[in-house]
């Protein structure tokens, strides 16, 4: 397993892929090959690969030593068979967990990745609102293991990396009294979409 660096001593690289369902496993294999080449990079800290439950998405959550942009690395030739990723640099803006650390491990846990798109001028207010929402969610939501909000360095996105005990635990939040789809906390600031994933591969420099 690897740990999310909540103190921002590492920089997060997020690569978001869309893919035809029949090619999802092939894309995961290509990313695993890519990560093997990352391991020899002195700036590499860790990486984890997530495949969506709907079969048409994959994302890589990687961590790097500061001031290094993983997007500058050459991609393996096999990646020419797939659509290029939406690739961003992030830092953690708020995080809470029921355990001492936020650990990413392959297995039965469900990862909920929520993406918020916004104008850069709105990002500071989104950081404030997501911090408040984080406290409410962690206090009121059974089955939620951790939630970590990230802001993109270009100001246009925020992401919530949430970990759940099961898909059923995630779906239960939609019925919580505090959940109001008609007046969400991002209203007036951002557009939101989310998808559910399983972690299928993890690697650390150590």
WORA-V766010 format. One record per pair of residues at least 24 apart in sequence whose C-alpha atoms are under 10 Angstrom apart, sorted by the first residue. I is the first residue (numbers start at 0). J is the second residue. If there is no record, write none. Layout:
i=(I	I)
j=(J	J)
//
This chain:
i=(0	0	0	0	0	0	0	0	0	0	0	1	1	1	1	1	1	1	1	1	1	1	1	1	1	1	1	2	2	2	2	2	2	2	2	2	2	3	3	3	3	3	3	3	3	3	3	3	4	4	4	4	4	4	4	4	5	5	5	5	5	5	5	5	5	5	5	6	6	6	6	6	7	7	7	7	7	7	7	8	8	8	8	8	8	9	9	9	9	9	9	9	9	9	9	9	9	9	9	10	10	10	10	10	10	10	10	10	10	10	10	10	10	10	10	11	11	11	11	11	11	11	11	11	11	11	11	11	11	11	11	11	11	11	11	12	12	12	12	12	12	12	12	12	12	12	12	12	12	12	12	13	13	13	13	13	13	13	13	13	13	13	13	13	13	13	13	14	14	14	14	14	14	14	14	14	14	14	14	14	14	15	15	15	15	15	15	15	15	15	15	15	16	16	16	16	16	16	16	16	16	16	16	16	17	17	17	17	17	17	17	17	17	17	17	18	18	18	18	18	18	18	18	19	19	19	19	19	20	20	20	20	20	21	21	22	22	22	22	22	23	23	23	23	23	23	23	24	24	24	24	25	25	25	26	26	26	26	26	26	26	26	27	27	27	27	27	27	28	28	29	29	29	29	29	29	29	30	30	30	30	30	30	30	30	31	31	31	31	31	32	32	32	33	33	33	33	33	33	33	34	34	34	34	34	34	34	35	36	36	36	36	37	37	37	37	37	37	37	38	38	38	38	39	40	40	40	41	42	42	42	42	42	43	43	43	43	43	44	44	44	44	45	45	45	45	45	46	46	46	46	46	46	47	47	47	47	47	47	47	47	47	48	48	48	48	48	48	48	48	48	48	49	49	49	49	49	49	49	49	49	49	49	50	50	50	50	50	50	50	50	51	51	51	51	51	51	51	51	51	52	52	52	52	52	52	52	53	53	53	54	56	56	56	57	57	57	57	58	58	58	58	58	58	59	59	59	59	59	60	60	60	61	61	61	61	62	62	62	62	62	63	63	87	87	87	87	87	88	88	88	88	88	89	89	89	89	89	89	89	89	89	89	90	90	90	90	90	90	90	91	91	91	91	91	91	91	91	92	92	92	92	92	92	92	92	92	92	92	92	93	93	93	93	93	93	93	93	93	93	93	93	93	94	94	94	94	94	94	94	94	94	94	94	94	94	95	95	95	95	95	95	95	95	95	95	95	96	96	96	96	96	96	96	96	96	97	97	97	97	97	97	97	98	98	100	101	101	101	101	101	101	102	102	102	103	103	103	103	104	104	104	104	104	104	105	105	105	105	105	106	106	106	106	107	107	107	107	107	107	107	107	108	108	108	108	108	108	108	108	108	109	109	109	109	109	109	109	109	109	109	109	109	109	109	109	110	110	110	110	110	110	110	110	110	110	110	110	110	110	110	110	110	111	111	111	111	111	111	111	111	111	111	111	111	111	111	112	112	112	112	112	112	112	112	112	112	112	112	112	113	113	113	113	113	113	113	113	113	113	113	114	114	114	114	114	114	114	114	114	114	114	114	114	115	115	115	115	115	115	115	115	115	115	115	115	115	116	116	116	116	116	116	116	116	116	116	116	116	117	117	117	117	117	117	117	117	117	117	118	118	118	118	118	118	119	119	119	119	119	119	119	120	120	120	121	121	121	121	121	121	122	122	122	122	122	122	122	122	122	123	123	124	124	125	125	125	125	125	125	125	125	126	126	128	128	129	129	129	129	129	131	132	132	132	133	135	136	136	136	139	139	139	139	140	140	140	140	140	140	141	141	141	141	142	142	142	142	142	142	143	143	143	155	156	156	156	157	157	158	158	158	159	161	162	162	162	163	166	166	169)
j=(45	46	47	102	103	104	105	200	201	202	203	44	45	46	47	62	100	101	102	103	104	105	201	202	203	204	205	44	45	46	62	100	101	102	103	104	203	45	60	61	62	91	94	100	101	102	103	147	44	62	90	91	94	100	101	102	90	91	92	93	94	95	100	101	147	148	149	90	91	92	93	94	62	64	65	89	90	91	92	62	63	64	65	90	91	42	43	44	45	61	62	63	64	65	66	67	89	90	91	43	44	61	62	63	64	65	66	67	68	69	88	89	90	91	152	44	45	46	60	61	62	63	64	65	67	68	69	87	88	89	90	91	149	150	151	46	59	60	61	62	63	67	68	69	70	86	87	88	89	90	151	46	58	59	60	61	62	69	70	84	85	86	87	88	89	151	158	48	57	58	59	60	61	69	70	83	84	85	86	87	88	49	56	57	58	59	60	83	84	85	86	87	50	55	56	57	58	59	81	82	83	84	85	86	51	54	55	56	57	58	81	82	83	84	85	54	55	56	57	81	82	83	84	54	55	56	81	82	51	53	54	55	56	54	55	54	55	56	80	81	50	51	54	55	56	57	81	50	54	55	57	77	80	81	50	56	57	77	78	80	81	82	56	57	58	59	199	200	77	200	74	75	76	77	78	80	81	57	58	59	74	75	77	78	200	59	199	200	201	202	74	75	77	72	73	74	75	76	77	78	59	61	75	200	201	202	203	202	72	73	74	75	61	69	72	73	202	203	204	202	203	204	205	204	69	72	204	204	66	67	68	69	204	67	69	203	204	205	202	203	204	205	201	202	203	204	205	103	200	201	202	203	204	103	104	105	198	199	200	201	202	203	103	104	105	196	197	198	199	200	201	202	105	109	110	112	195	196	197	198	199	200	201	110	194	195	196	197	198	199	200	109	110	111	112	194	195	196	197	198	109	110	166	194	195	196	197	194	195	196	196	194	195	196	84	196	197	198	84	85	86	112	196	198	84	86	198	200	201	103	160	201	88	201	202	203	88	89	90	203	204	88	204	150	151	152	153	156	149	150	151	152	153	148	149	150	151	152	153	154	156	157	158	148	149	150	151	152	157	158	147	148	149	150	151	157	158	159	126	127	129	130	147	148	149	150	151	157	158	159	126	127	129	130	131	133	134	146	147	148	149	150	159	129	130	133	134	137	145	146	147	148	149	159	160	161	130	133	134	136	137	144	145	146	147	148	161	133	137	143	144	145	146	147	161	162	137	138	142	143	144	145	146	144	145	145	144	145	146	147	161	162	144	145	162	162	198	200	201	197	198	199	200	201	202	197	198	199	200	201	197	198	199	200	163	164	165	166	196	197	198	199	144	162	163	164	165	166	196	197	198	143	144	161	162	163	164	165	166	167	168	169	195	196	197	198	144	145	146	159	160	161	162	163	164	165	166	169	194	195	196	197	198	146	158	159	160	161	162	163	166	169	193	194	195	196	197	146	147	148	158	159	160	161	162	192	193	194	195	196	148	157	158	159	160	161	191	192	193	194	195	148	149	156	157	158	159	160	189	190	191	192	193	194	150	155	156	157	158	159	185	188	189	190	191	192	193	151	154	155	156	157	158	185	188	189	190	191	192	154	155	156	157	185	187	188	189	190	191	153	154	155	156	188	189	151	152	153	154	155	156	188	154	155	188	154	155	156	187	188	189	150	151	153	154	155	156	157	188	189	150	154	185	188	150	156	157	184	185	186	188	189	150	157	184	185	157	158	159	184	185	184	183	184	185	159	177	172	177	178	172	175	176	177	168	169	171	172	175	177	168	169	171	172	166	167	168	169	171	172	168	169	172	189	189	190	191	189	191	191	192	193	193	195	195	196	197	195	195	196	195)
//
